[in-house]
Amino acid sequence: MHRKLLSYISLFTMLALLLVGPMGCSSTADQKTAATIEPATERYFIFDTIVSVRVYDDRMTSQHFEEIGAQLERIDQRMNRQLAGSEIDRVNQAAGKKEVSVSDDTFKVIQTAIDYAAASGGHFEPTIGPLVDLWGIGSENPAVPAEDELTAAVQRMNYKDVVLNPETHAILLKREGMSLDLGAIAKGYAADVIADYLQQQDFHSAIIDLGGNILAMGAKPDGSPWNIGIQDPGEKRGQHLGTLKVVNKTIVTSGVYERFFEADGKLYHHILNPFTGYPVDNDLLSVTIVTDTSMDADAMSTSVFSLGLDEGRRFVESRGDAEAIFVTTDHQIYLTSGLTDTFKLTNEDYQLAK
């Protein structure tokens, strides 16, 4: 049985579905949609976050939601490194000793992670597990590690030391102490799996939200674009700095506000620099990626945040299949070229950079 939330929970997401008109009131089209089609909605607690699936079709049943829950559980059982006996855990336990064969989907996610590591020059690092464990950000006892501990952890990280065997789907970590962590890509993969399932069941209009990783499937039931709110990184979740109109796109944000702790008056966020061992410090508050597949958006948002504004923009613009919104510490918003007509600034505390 999947771990379904049994009571109503208010969802504070990095990106929330907004159905708003020009002056904060519902538009005519949105009023009609809301009045005629109520989404079938289910929520799950998995991957240490709240997952919400809203399907705008009265053919959606509890059986469909049960099957989605089972798929989420299967992904968690395979890719959760903290779960003893998971495929990733078995790969990590065998580091420096032997290769371990994994399922098709786990191999696909690891292969994609390695591809992003290479494309980003190591700024996306799937072997970052030792560093994640050392900081413990998001756990009950986060702490600033000692310098020698950081040095040792960084030395155990290198995506080039991951050996993939496409024929047997075996994974080998060359050195003991290495540890794969798919936390920056697995949620995106899960969103894509849900969308694929819904499409196979002949559903065409849905919002899939994995703790702020948004996949806007198709268009709204009336055929108009979804209006997605982009999180204000300086406020609580649910507060927005602008909106973005999309059809059949995924929107994923990485930001300093997601998970952090404070020590000696300084904030330490969870996006770690694989070269220094410390949280990334490059004057960015958040990066939002807009693209076709959520797995790509998930990996790209972390990669681009670590690369920084200038290199990150070049990385996104060079691909041709993605767009990005960069928010800097001085409240400037930088857009890649494909978003100038679809992004609307709604918060006067921010400015669009020229």
C-alpha positions, 0 to 999 in steps of 0.5 A: 500500500502506498503511503497516502496522506490520511488527512488534509495537508496545506501544500506549501510548494515552490511552484503552485498552480495559479488560476488568476486573472489580471487583477487577482480575480478569476478570469472568465475562462478560468471561472468556467473551467473551475465550475465545470471540471473539478480535478480528481486529486490524490496526495501521497507522502513519499521521497520525503515530500508531499506529492500531489496529482490533479487530473482534470477528467471525470474518468479518473478513478481511485484505481488509477491513483492506487496504480500511481502510488504503486509506481511511486513506491517502486521508484522509492524502493529502488532509488532511495539511498537511505533505504536499506536494500534498495538498488542504490543502497546495494550499489553503494555498499558494494563500492570498490568491491564489485558491480551490482545489476539494477533495474532498467529505470534505475540504470536510466536515471544513473546514466542521465545523471552521469551525462549531466555531470559530464555536460556541466563539468562536474557541477552536477555530481551524482556521487555526492553522497558522502558530502550530503551525509556529512552536512546532514542538511534536512536531517534532525542534526545538521552541522558544519563539518570540519575542514579535514572531513570536507576534504576527505568527502570531496576526495571520495566523489567523482562521477568519472569513477562510476562504471556503467555496463549497458548490456547487464545494467550493472553499476560499479563504483571504483573506490570504497567510500563512494556513494551515489545520491539521486536526490537531485534527479529521481523526483523528476523521473517520478513525475515523468513516470506519472505523466507517461502513465496518465497518457497511456490511460488516455488522460490529457490534462493534469498537474503533477507536483512533487514537492514543488517539481511541477509537471503541467501535462497538456493544457487546461481543460478549456485548451488555454495554457496553465498559469504557474506561479514562480516562487519568491525565494525570499518568502514562504512557499506559496508567495510568488514573484511572477507567473509563467504560461505553459502547455505540456511543460515541466517547471523545476526550481532549485533555491537556497530557501528549500532546505537550510540551517543556521549556525553561528549566525550564518545560513547554510543551504542544501545545494553543495559545491562538489569542488569545495564541499561547501554550499554553493555561493554565487549570488543566486537565490534560485534557478527555475528550469522550464523544459519538456521532461521533468528528469531533465529539469530536475538535473538541470536546475541543480547543474545550472544553479551550481554553474552560476548566472553567466555559465548557467545561462550559456548552458541553458541557451546552448541546449535549445530544449530548455529555458530558465529564470535566474533570481539573484541576491540583488532581486534581479530576474534574468530570463533566457530568450524563450521566456520573454513573452510568457513570463509576467513579473507580479512582485514589485520587489523584483526587477527584470534585468535588461 
